[in-house]
């Protein structure tokens, strides 16, 4: 299958490209560095010629309300070019529970991206993933100082980026879902617990304090971003990933 991966040089995109090529597909890795710009549409028509499937893994450069305009424009451009090229499958990566956290601009923007794809003219698949292990240290840094890391006790079910990429590649190479597939890690843990595990793994002796007003995930209520019973569960645990 001829597949175009837009955002093919990023954390997930580069692994999706590798997985699809290893499975024998003809894959184009597309990004700003290859002359393809989803926001302006530059290079998009030419890049999608002959593609049977396209994966959009580009991301907004900000997490504020400007992300809404980013996803609206990029999806409109993508669907117009994909339709013109005769693409038979469009895939995006979104977030488990994004529609349950309306107070976060970025989550609302991801829901908008999903809605544009669903209303579009082409067969599609949406893969919704939980938070990535790779982002946990960054999350800790948002609300930390030299002595203390403040985190809300928000339940999360994080997973490894490699498992996310594998799932996206599998969905891309298959028949369009015309719907959504949720994927998640094997363990549900509160964010403060994840913080303690992370610090211990790095020999960091700072104290984790529960603060339900701290950071982005303070806007999450209950288990809104924990996967439901129909999710596909990956096998890599957080402790196993840290040990690597």
Buried (B, 14 or more C-beta within 10 A) or exposed (E): BBBBBBBBBBBBBBBBBBBBBEBEBEBBBBBBEBEBBBEEBBBBBEBBBEBBBBBBBBBBEEBEEEBBEBBBBBBBBBBBBBBEBEBBBBBBBBBBBBBBBEEBBBBBBBBBBBBBBEEBEBBBBBBBBBBBBBEBBEBBEEBBEEEEBBBBEBBBBBBBBBBBBBBBBBBBBEEBBEEBBBBBBBBBBBBBBBBBBBBEBEEBEBEBBBBEEBBBBBBBEEBBBBBEEEBBBBEBBBEEBBEE
